[in-house]
């Protein structure tokens, strides 16, 4: 026989059990409900994204003979018992105000099983499946960052695994008015099919998800409340970041910084990329190429420029830290085979060597790595901006099943690694009295935003098709709760500065980049060199793409600089409310059905609609202006009513921009 009992007191939720299966339903913050299911008792304390305790709520519970109800603010959950001897339990979530169904679990089969399937994988672990109904016309957004070029992800199958450019953040926002977090860092997948949605974990101990409702802006706010708010962005970080693969020496980097000052161009950050170290995992400068970092940072500081250094989580056997980290259990372990998860070049060794990664899920390992970074970069030279590259971690081969983290087996916890890596630097900086930090990361997970993680879109192609895909990827990242996002302007893998088409691409990408949360140039330009310790790429500075391109690029850089006060206001909003500065049109205009379908334009704060040009040779484009506002072309001053598709001129030096309801921004100077 099955049973439903109330848990706790004062509307704390209810729990259903039948045989060995247990299902717990409880309020989690205002307008939020958390659901956990397991074989055996529900476990507390497993790795996840929800922070601390559930927070305040106004929930109430009612139990019936074959049903139970939980109402928490705007959302209600109804549990219905079905099957022989009530051996199945199905949840349905509705809007409290309208009783409209938001989402409902869907039994996998009419007989067995119900909406949850637990297939044993051994030692108390299961392959987990959670099934929900599919809805005609539903649109789904978020779910991290993917290169498929789609904004609406209904109809896709997404791997829940971290890879370069493929970032798993298991939170989605639905056009039906709900947001759902799959609160598990397990490796798996999500299937967003016409006949249903299915979440799968390959091997874990329990199902865990959280659901909320409201307008898109309210949902994003509730999600930030549940998983952590982004810190306040430091003002310097809203400026221009210069980078290339790679500046090999101190003198080379300084010449570039001086070039920006000489030309009067705004510059906030310049980057020391990989191989600046003695050995991978030493986390310090190689004096042969960087003989006086103190003088370097002092000169940059006089220019008003921050130095960012690349910090990888991998450790070579040649590193001075390898043996102590291995002996103290600070490296990711393996179930089978040697302590190695990738191969990589290292100085003084003629062939690539097997390297491992520090275990970012281990607090002692985080402290060890931070101490080295602090003592080799922060304290002696004042370097306080971090590029956390390859932080998926970049496994080759990517066999999470062979990994053993401090937090658990690789298949159960592998996706949380990038968040915990960012945590090491955030908490380390806070301990040094510097809570305002930015870590540029190539991967992230739910909750990474609370540790100052700024996600970039990884190693991407230098094409117009890639630019189009980045627009949609960035909007889905925003909906996934990461307000700080950027790309390699111009793409990463190549790009010929002498090619006319590429010169047009770099101008268009600069225009897009100026209206991303972070404004950053990076790439491996032609002529390239083979991968290795001496690797560098062609010129990749603002003046590297010909006179005409430079004029347009410089104008965009000055435009971004004029907008920085407005941008910082939006960053304050993101910090306080969870509303990202860059967001799809439907976040501000949820009542306009067409706004849910626009995937090539977006709002940048509440006052500015941005419509990038992302096709070669295009000198005009169609821009949809949502209903409910009047719009003014920022370049011509022409006013256009809402619910209009406007043919808009877009000469090479101009990105279409529209001001909302008479807003005044310094677009033209």
Secondary structure as GFF3:
##gff-version 3
##sequence-region A 1 669
A	DSSP	beta_strand	2	6	.	.	.	ID=ss1
A	DSSP	beta_strand	14	18	.	.	.	ID=ss2
A	DSSP	beta_strand	21	27	.	.	.	ID=ss3
A	DSSP	beta_strand	32	39	.	.	.	ID=ss4
A	DSSP	beta_strand	60	63	.	.	.	ID=ss5
A	DSSP	beta_strand	67	72	.	.	.	ID=ss6
A	DSSP	beta_strand	75	82	.	.	.	ID=ss7
A	DSSP	three_ten_helix	84	86	.	.	.	ID=ss8
A	DSSP	beta_strand	88	95	.	.	.	ID=ss9
A	DSSP	beta_strand	101	104	.	.	.	ID=ss10
A	DSSP	beta_strand	116	122	.	.	.	ID=ss11
A	DSSP	beta_strand	125	132	.	.	.	ID=ss12
A	DSSP	beta_strand	140	142	.	.	.	ID=ss13
A	DSSP	beta_strand	157	160	.	.	.	ID=ss14
A	DSSP	beta_strand	171	174	.	.	.	ID=ss15
A	DSSP	beta_strand	178	182	.	.	.	ID=ss16
A	DSSP	beta_strand	188	193	.	.	.	ID=ss17
A	DSSP	beta_strand	196	204	.	.	.	ID=ss18
A	DSSP	beta_strand	207	213	.	.	.	ID=ss19
A	DSSP	alpha_helix	216	227	.	.	.	ID=ss20
A	DSSP	three_ten_helix	235	238	.	.	.	ID=ss21
A	DSSP	beta_strand	240	242	.	.	.	ID=ss22
A	DSSP	alpha_helix	250	263	.	.	.	ID=ss23
A	DSSP	beta_strand	269	272	.	.	.	ID=ss24
A	DSSP	alpha_helix	293	303	.	.	.	ID=ss25
A	DSSP	beta_strand	306	310	.	.	.	ID=ss26
A	DSSP	beta_strand	314	315	.	.	.	ID=ss27
A	DSSP	alpha_helix	322	327	.	.	.	ID=ss28
A	DSSP	beta_strand	333	334	.	.	.	ID=ss29
A	DSSP	beta_strand	342	344	.	.	.	ID=ss30
A	DSSP	beta_strand	353	357	.	.	.	ID=ss31
A	DSSP	alpha_helix	363	373	.	.	.	ID=ss32
A	DSSP	pi_helix	374	378	.	.	.	ID=ss33
A	DSSP	alpha_helix	379	381	.	.	.	ID=ss34
A	DSSP	beta_strand	385	388	.	.	.	ID=ss35
A	DSSP	three_ten_helix	400	402	.	.	.	ID=ss36
A	DSSP	beta_strand	403	405	.	.	.	ID=ss37
A	DSSP	beta_strand	408	409	.	.	.	ID=ss38
A	DSSP	alpha_helix	410	413	.	.	.	ID=ss39
A	DSSP	three_ten_helix	414	416	.	.	.	ID=ss40
A	DSSP	alpha_helix	417	431	.	.	.	ID=ss41
A	DSSP	beta_strand	439	441	.	.	.	ID=ss42
A	DSSP	three_ten_helix	448	451	.	.	.	ID=ss43
A	DSSP	beta_strand	453	456	.	.	.	ID=ss44
A	DSSP	alpha_helix	464	479	.	.	.	ID=ss45
A	DSSP	beta_strand	485	486	.	.	.	ID=ss46
A	DSSP	beta_strand	493	496	.	.	.	ID=ss47
A	DSSP	alpha_helix	500	513	.	.	.	ID=ss48
A	DSSP	beta_strand	519	521	.	.	.	ID=ss49
A	DSSP	beta_strand	524	526	.	.	.	ID=ss50
A	DSSP	alpha_helix	547	562	.	.	.	ID=ss51
A	DSSP	alpha_helix	564	577	.	.	.	ID=ss52
A	DSSP	beta_strand	582	583	.	.	.	ID=ss53
A	DSSP	alpha_helix	585	588	.	.	.	ID=ss54
A	DSSP	three_ten_helix	593	597	.	.	.	ID=ss55
A	DSSP	beta_strand	602	604	.	.	.	ID=ss56
A	DSSP	beta_strand	608	611	.	.	.	ID=ss57
A	DSSP	beta_strand	620	625	.	.	.	ID=ss58
A	DSSP	beta_strand	630	633	.	.	.	ID=ss59
A	DSSP	beta_strand	639	641	.	.	.	ID=ss60
A	DSSP	beta_strand	644	649	.	.	.	ID=ss61
A	DSSP	beta_strand	656	660	.	.	.	ID=ss62
###
